[in-house]
Amino acid sequence: MSCVGKAAGLRPPGEALSYKLVEDELALLDKSINEFWSKFKGNVSDISCQMVGLRDTYKDINKAFAEKLSVKLKEEERMIQILLEYQNQISRQNKLIQEKKDNLLKLIVEVKSKKQEMEVLTANVQDLKEEYARKKETINTAKKASEERLKRLQKSVDVYKDRLGLEIRKIYGDKLQFIFTNIDPKHPDSPFMFSLHLNEARDYEVSDSAPHLECLSEFQENVRKTKNFSAFLANVRKAFSTMAYN
Protein backbone atom coordinates (compact mmCIF):
# COMPACT_ATOMS: atom_id res chain seq x y z
CA MET A 1 0.00 0.00 0.00
CA SER A 2 1.24 3.48 -1.04
CA CYS A 3 1.67 6.36 1.23
CA VAL A 4 -1.38 8.00 -0.29
CA GLY A 5 -3.37 4.90 0.22
CA LYS A 6 -2.13 4.66 3.63
CA ALA A 7 -2.97 8.18 4.30
CA ALA A 8 -6.38 7.75 2.74
CA GLY A 9 -6.88 4.62 4.59
CA LEU A 10 -6.05 6.42 7.67
CA ARG A 11 -8.76 9.19 7.08
CA PRO A 12 -11.91 8.93 8.97
CA PRO A 13 -15.02 8.02 6.99
CA GLY A 14 -16.71 11.46 7.42
CA GLU A 15 -13.69 13.36 6.23
CA ALA A 16 -13.34 11.18 3.13
CA LEU A 17 -16.94 11.85 2.20
CA SER A 18 -16.51 15.62 2.56
CA TYR A 19 -13.42 15.61 0.37
CA LYS A 20 -15.31 13.71 -2.32
CA LEU A 21 -18.05 16.27 -2.32
CA VAL A 22 -15.52 19.11 -2.79
CA GLU A 23 -13.92 17.33 -5.69
CA ASP A 24 -17.29 16.81 -7.31
CA GLU A 25 -18.18 20.45 -6.84
CA LEU A 26 -14.84 21.50 -8.26
CA ALA A 27 -15.36 19.21 -11.22
CA LEU A 28 -18.81 20.67 -11.82
CA LEU A 29 -17.42 24.16 -11.46
CA ASP A 30 -14.64 23.40 -13.90
CA LYS A 31 -17.14 21.92 -16.31
CA SER A 32 -19.39 24.95 -15.97
CA ILE A 33 -16.42 27.24 -16.57
CA ASN A 34 -15.41 25.28 -19.64
CA GLU A 35 -18.95 25.31 -21.00
CA PHE A 36 -19.23 29.06 -20.32
CA TRP A 37 -15.90 29.71 -22.00
CA SER A 38 -16.90 27.62 -24.99
CA LYS A 39 -20.19 29.54 -25.31
CA PHE A 40 -18.40 32.87 -24.70
CA LYS A 41 -15.83 32.07 -27.36
CA GLY A 42 -18.65 31.12 -29.74
CA ASN A 43 -20.54 34.35 -28.93
CA VAL A 44 -17.39 36.45 -29.31
CA SER A 45 -16.67 34.76 -32.64
CA ASP A 46 -20.23 35.46 -33.80
CA ILE A 47 -20.02 39.08 -32.59
CA SER A 48 -16.66 39.50 -34.30
CA CYS A 49 -18.08 38.12 -37.52
CA GLN A 50 -21.06 40.38 -37.21
CA MET A 51 -18.77 43.38 -36.54
CA VAL A 52 -16.64 42.50 -39.58
CA GLY A 53 -19.82 42.23 -41.66
CA LEU A 54 -21.06 45.52 -40.29
CA ARG A 55 -17.68 47.11 -40.95
CA ASP A 56 -17.68 45.85 -44.56
CA THR A 57 -21.27 46.97 -44.99
CA TYR A 58 -20.35 50.38 -43.54
CA LYS A 59 -17.37 50.60 -45.89
CA ASP A 60 -19.60 49.76 -48.87
CA ILE A 61 -22.25 52.25 -47.74
CA ASN A 62 -19.60 54.88 -47.04
CA LYS A 63 -17.96 54.27 -50.43
CA ALA A 64 -21.31 54.49 -52.23
CA PHE A 65 -22.19 57.62 -50.26
CA ALA A 66 -18.78 59.13 -51.03
CA GLU A 67 -19.25 58.37 -54.73
CA LYS A 68 -22.74 59.89 -54.71
CA LEU A 69 -21.44 62.86 -52.74
CA SER A 70 -18.58 63.31 -55.22
CA VAL A 71 -21.03 63.19 -58.14
CA LYS A 72 -23.28 65.65 -56.30
CA LEU A 73 -20.38 67.99 -55.60
CA LYS A 74 -19.31 67.86 -59.23
CA GLU A 75 -22.87 68.62 -60.32
CA GLU A 76 -23.02 71.49 -57.84
CA GLU A 77 -19.65 72.80 -59.06
CA ARG A 78 -20.93 72.60 -62.63
CA MET A 79 -24.13 74.37 -61.61
CA ILE A 80 -22.05 77.03 -59.82
CA GLN A 81 -19.94 77.51 -62.95
CA ILE A 82 -23.09 77.80 -65.06
CA LEU A 83 -24.56 80.24 -62.54
CA LEU A 84 -21.37 82.32 -62.55
CA GLU A 85 -21.39 82.35 -66.36
CA TYR A 86 -25.04 83.44 -66.33
CA GLN A 87 -24.15 86.15 -63.83
CA ASN A 88 -21.28 87.31 -66.06
CA GLN A 89 -23.59 87.33 -69.08
CA ILE A 90 -26.20 89.27 -67.13
CA SER A 91 -23.49 91.71 -65.98
CA ARG A 92 -22.32 92.20 -69.57
CA GLN A 93 -25.89 92.62 -70.76
CA ASN A 94 -26.57 95.12 -67.98
CA LYS A 95 -23.42 97.02 -68.96
CA LEU A 96 -24.49 97.09 -72.61
CA ILE A 97 -27.99 98.17 -71.60
CA GLN A 98 -26.54 100.94 -69.43
CA GLU A 99 -24.29 102.10 -72.28
CA LYS A 100 -27.24 102.10 -74.68
CA LYS A 101 -29.30 103.94 -72.08
CA ASP A 102 -26.54 106.54 -71.64
CA ASN A 103 -26.23 106.91 -75.42
CA LEU A 104 -30.00 107.24 -75.69
CA LEU A 105 -30.03 109.92 -73.00
CA LYS A 106 -27.24 111.78 -74.82
CA LEU A 107 -29.19 111.46 -78.06
CA ILE A 108 -32.33 112.77 -76.35
CA VAL A 109 -30.34 115.74 -74.99
CA GLU A 110 -28.89 116.39 -78.46
CA VAL A 111 -32.34 116.12 -80.04
CA LYS A 112 -33.74 118.55 -77.47
CA SER A 113 -30.82 120.90 -78.11
CA LYS A 114 -31.31 120.61 -81.87
CA LYS A 115 -35.02 121.16 -81.38
CA GLN A 116 -34.34 124.30 -79.37
CA GLU A 117 -31.86 125.46 -82.00
CA MET A 118 -34.45 124.72 -84.68
CA GLU A 119 -37.04 126.69 -82.75
CA VAL A 120 -34.61 129.60 -82.43
CA LEU A 121 -33.74 129.36 -86.13
CA THR A 122 -37.41 129.15 -87.02
CA ALA A 123 -38.10 132.23 -84.92
CA ASN A 124 -35.15 134.02 -86.54
CA VAL A 125 -36.33 132.99 -90.00
CA GLN A 126 -39.81 134.22 -89.14
CA ASP A 127 -38.35 137.52 -87.92
CA LEU A 128 -36.29 137.79 -91.10
CA LYS A 129 -39.37 137.03 -93.20
CA GLU A 130 -41.33 139.69 -91.38
CA GLU A 131 -38.45 142.15 -91.67
CA TYR A 132 -38.06 141.28 -95.35
CA ALA A 133 -41.78 141.75 -95.84
CA ARG A 134 -41.60 145.15 -94.11
CA LYS A 135 -38.56 146.19 -96.14
CA LYS A 136 -40.15 144.89 -99.30
CA GLU A 137 -43.28 146.84 -98.53
CA THR A 138 -41.16 149.90 -97.78
CA ILE A 139 -39.22 149.39 -101.00
CA ASN A 140 -42.41 148.89 -102.95
CA THR A 141 -43.90 151.98 -101.37
CA ALA A 142 -40.74 153.97 -102.12
CA LYS A 143 -40.66 152.52 -105.62
CA LYS A 144 -44.24 153.54 -106.17
CA ALA A 145 -43.46 156.98 -104.79
CA SER A 146 -40.43 157.21 -107.06
CA GLU A 147 -42.49 156.08 -110.03
CA GLU A 148 -45.12 158.65 -109.17
CA ARG A 149 -42.45 161.31 -108.81
CA LEU A 150 -40.85 160.29 -112.11
CA LYS A 151 -44.24 160.41 -113.74
CA ARG A 152 -44.69 163.93 -112.45
CA LEU A 153 -41.21 164.76 -113.68
CA GLN A 154 -42.04 163.26 -117.05
CA LYS A 155 -45.18 165.35 -117.19
CA SER A 156 -43.16 168.43 -116.33
CA VAL A 157 -40.67 167.46 -118.98
CA ASP A 158 -43.39 166.98 -121.54
CA VAL A 159 -44.79 170.36 -120.67
CA TYR A 160 -41.45 172.16 -120.91
CA LYS A 161 -39.79 170.06 -123.56
CA ASP A 162 -40.84 172.10 -126.53
CA ARG A 163 -40.72 175.43 -124.73
CA LEU A 164 -37.42 174.92 -122.93
CA GLY A 165 -35.71 172.73 -125.51
CA LEU A 166 -35.30 170.01 -122.84
CA GLU A 167 -34.34 166.39 -123.42
CA ILE A 168 -34.11 163.69 -120.70
CA ARG A 169 -32.03 160.55 -120.96
CA LYS A 170 -31.71 157.64 -118.56
CA ILE A 171 -28.04 156.92 -117.90
CA TYR A 172 -25.91 154.57 -115.77
CA GLY A 173 -26.66 154.40 -112.04
CA ASP A 174 -30.42 154.99 -112.39
CA LYS A 175 -29.72 158.63 -113.11
CA LEU A 176 -31.64 160.98 -115.37
CA GLN A 177 -29.65 163.36 -117.53
CA PHE A 178 -31.35 166.67 -118.33
CA ILE A 179 -30.11 168.38 -121.52
CA PHE A 180 -31.15 171.96 -122.34
CA THR A 181 -30.76 173.52 -125.82
CA ASN A 182 -31.79 176.84 -127.35
CA ILE A 183 -29.99 178.67 -124.56
CA ASP A 184 -27.03 180.22 -126.40
CA PRO A 185 -28.41 182.41 -129.24
CA LYS A 186 -25.17 182.04 -131.16
CA HIS A 187 -25.13 178.28 -130.75
CA PRO A 188 -28.74 177.11 -130.17
CA ASP A 189 -27.80 173.43 -130.41
CA SER A 190 -25.13 173.67 -127.70
CA PRO A 191 -26.15 171.42 -124.76
CA PHE A 192 -26.35 172.56 -121.14
CA MET A 193 -26.87 169.60 -118.87
CA PHE A 194 -26.98 168.11 -115.37
CA SER A 195 -27.74 164.72 -113.85
CA LEU A 196 -30.31 163.89 -111.19
CA HIS A 197 -31.22 160.84 -109.14
CA LEU A 198 -32.99 159.90 -105.90
CA ASN A 199 -30.70 159.01 -102.98
CA GLU A 200 -31.37 156.47 -100.20
CA ALA A 201 -33.42 159.07 -98.32
CA ARG A 202 -35.52 159.43 -101.49
CA ASP A 203 -34.43 163.05 -101.90
CA TYR A 204 -33.33 164.75 -105.14
CA GLU A 205 -29.60 164.76 -105.66
CA VAL A 206 -28.16 166.86 -108.52
CA SER A 207 -24.66 166.36 -110.01
CA ASP A 208 -22.50 166.48 -113.13
CA SER A 209 -23.58 169.89 -114.40
CA ALA A 210 -21.91 171.01 -117.61
CA PRO A 211 -21.01 173.78 -117.70
CA HIS A 212 -20.58 173.85 -113.93
CA LEU A 213 -23.10 175.89 -111.94
CA GLU A 214 -22.03 177.20 -108.55
CA CYS A 215 -25.62 177.69 -107.48
CA LEU A 216 -26.71 174.12 -108.28
CA SER A 217 -26.42 172.96 -104.65
CA GLU A 218 -28.67 175.83 -103.60
CA PHE A 219 -31.27 174.83 -106.19
CA GLN A 220 -31.03 171.26 -104.88
CA GLU A 221 -31.82 172.32 -101.30
CA ASN A 222 -34.76 174.40 -102.50
CA VAL A 223 -36.34 171.58 -104.51
CA ARG A 224 -35.93 169.21 -101.54
CA LYS A 225 -37.86 171.64 -99.37
CA THR A 226 -40.51 172.84 -101.82
CA LYS A 227 -40.89 169.66 -103.94
CA ASN A 228 -41.55 172.09 -106.82
CA PHE A 229 -39.59 170.50 -109.62
CA SER A 230 -40.91 172.81 -112.33
CA ALA A 231 -39.51 175.83 -110.51
CA PHE A 232 -36.25 173.92 -110.08
CA LEU A 233 -35.95 173.35 -113.86
CA ALA A 234 -36.80 176.94 -114.57
CA ASN A 235 -34.14 178.18 -112.15
CA VAL A 236 -31.48 175.85 -113.63
CA ARG A 237 -32.30 176.97 -117.20
CA LYS A 238 -32.22 180.59 -116.11
CA ALA A 239 -28.79 180.05 -114.50
CA PHE A 240 -27.50 178.42 -117.71
CA SER A 241 -28.94 181.31 -119.78
CA THR A 242 -27.25 183.89 -117.56
CA MET A 243 -23.96 182.05 -117.90
CA ALA A 244 -24.37 181.92 -121.72
CA TYR A 245 -25.08 185.63 -122.02
CA ASN A 246 -22.20 186.56 -119.76
Secondary structure, DSSP 8 states (H G I E B T S, - for coil): --HHHHHHHHS-HHHHHHHHHHHHHHHHHHHHHHHHHHHHHHHHHHHHHHHHHHHHHHHHHHHHHHHHHHHHHHHHHHHHHHHHHHHHHHHHHHHHHHHHHHHHHHHHHHHHHHHHHHHHHHHHHHHHHHHHHHHHHHHHHHHHHHHHHHHHHHHHHHHHHHHHTEEEEEETTTEEEEEE-S-SSS-TT--EEEEEEE-TTS-EEEEEEES--TTHHHHHHHHHHH--HHHHHHHHHHHHHHHHH-
